[in-house]
Every structure is written in C-alpha cells, then in structure tokens.
Amino acid sequence: MTIYQLLMIIEVSDEDALRRALPRREPWPAIGKNEKMEILYNYLSGSEFKQRVEAIVESFVEMQQDLQEERRVAERRWSKREKQIQRVITNTSSMYGDLQGLIGSSLRTIAALAGC
C-alpha cells in the first residue's frame, strides 16, 4: 500500500490543500468507515509498514550508538585534561614549596597554593 492509499483513510477538511499537497493524483474516493478500518489494518499489518518502522528504529539505534561513542571520546579527553591539570597543579605546588625552602618567609604567600 502506498502512502497515498493510507492517506485515503484520513478525512480532509480542506480539499484544496490536499490537491496542492498531492498534485497529479486522482480525486479522493469516497469510502466508508469500515473500508477505512480495513485499509488501515492492511497497511499496519503489511510488510511496508514493518519496513518503515524498522528503518526508523535502526536510525535511532545508530544515533544512540554515535552519541555513546562521542561520550566515550569526550570522557577520555576530559580525563586526560584532568590529569594534565592535576600534574600542573602538583608541579607548581612542589616548585613553590622548593622556593619556600630556599628563600624562606620572604617568599610571598600564594593563597591558591596554600591548600595544595
């Protein structure tokens, strides 16, 4: 079943909008509620609907996998930066401590390094 046939089950109040949306199509046939239900049931239980839903799900799964991979890459990068920052802080604190040992109390106190 085509999407056009599926749309036949929808009641359209603006027929001109329908004609603009689906040019070169024949007029919508008048069908009853039971026929609409049958068309909808046949479409939903058919392979075309199944394939479309599978394609949608596959796209979402792929997007989720891409997002998870991006997260892993970002977390590795953040971890590396965090370690680099910690090394800089540790080395700066050690250097400041060495200078305090050499110079003594004449070395001005750096508040940010006092807690390290």
C-alpha positions in Angstrom: 0.0 0.0 0.0 1.3 3.4 -0.8 1.2 6.4 1.5 -1.4 7.9 -0.9 -3.7 4.9 -0.2 -3.1 5.3 3.6 -4.0 8.9 3.4 -7.3 8.0 1.9 -8.5 7.0 5.4 -7.9 10.5 6.7 -10.8 12.9 6.5 -9.5 16.1 4.9 -11.5 19.2 5.5 -9.5 21.4 3.1 -9.7 19.6 -0.3 -7.7 22.4 -2.0 -4.8 21.9 0.5 -4.9 18.2 -0.3 -4.8 18.9 -4.1 -1.7 21.2 -3.5 -0.1 18.5 -1.3 -0.7 15.7 -3.8 -0.8 17.2 -7.3 -1.4 14.9 -10.3 -3.3 12.5 -8.1 -6.9 11.4 -8.8 -9.6 12.7 -6.6 -10.0 11.0 -3.2 -12.6 8.3 -3.4 -15.5 8.3 -1.0 -15.1 5.4 1.3 -16.9 4.3 4.5 -15.6 3.8 8.0 -15.3 0.0 7.6 -13.3 0.4 4.4 -11.0 2.9 6.1 -10.5 0.5 9.0 -9.7 -2.3 6.6 -7.2 -0.2 4.7 -5.6 0.9 7.9 -5.4 -2.7 9.2 -4.0 -4.0 6.0 -1.3 -1.2 6.0 -0.4 -1.7 9.6 -0.2 -5.5 9.3 1.7 -5.3 6.0 5.4 -5.5 5.3 5.8 -1.9 4.1 4.8 -0.5 7.5 7.1 -3.0 9.2 10.0 -2.0 7.0 9.4 1.7 7.7 9.2 1.2 11.4 12.4 -0.9 11.3 14.2 1.8 9.3 13.1 4.4 11.9 14.3 2.2 14.8 17.6 1.4 13.0 18.2 5.2 12.6 17.5 5.8 16.3 19.8 2.9 17.3 22.6 4.3 15.1 22.1 7.8 16.5 22.3 6.3 20.1 25.5 4.4 19.3 27.1 7.5 17.7 26.2 9.5 20.8 27.6 6.9 23.1 30.9 6.8 21.1 31.0 10.6 21.2 30.5 10.5 25.0 33.3 7.9 25.4 35.7 10.1 23.3 34.8 13.2 25.3 35.2 11.4 28.6 38.6 10.2 27.6 39.6 13.7 26.5 38.3 15.1 29.8 40.1 12.5 31.8 43.4 13.3 30.0 42.9 17.0 30.6 42.0 16.5 34.2 45.3 14.5 34.7 47.3 17.2 32.9 45.8 19.9 35.1 46.4 17.9 38.2 50.1 17.5 37.1 50.5 21.2 36.5 49.0 22.0 40.0 51.2 19.4 41.7 54.3 20.5 39.9 53.6 24.2 40.6 52.9 23.5 44.2 56.1 21.5 44.5 58.1 24.2 42.9 56.6 26.8 45.2 57.4 24.6 48.2 61.0 24.2 47.0 61.3 28.0 46.7 59.8 28.4 50.2 62.5 26.1 51.5 65.3 28.1 49.7 64.1 31.6 50.3 62.1 31.2 53.4 59.4 33.6 54.7 60.4 36.4 52.3 58.5 34.4 49.5 55.1 35.9 49.3 52.2 33.5 50.1 50.1 32.4 47.2 46.6 31.6 48.6 45.7 29.2 45.8 48.8 27.1 46.5 48.4 27.2 50.3 45.9 24.4 50.3 47.9 22.1 47.9 
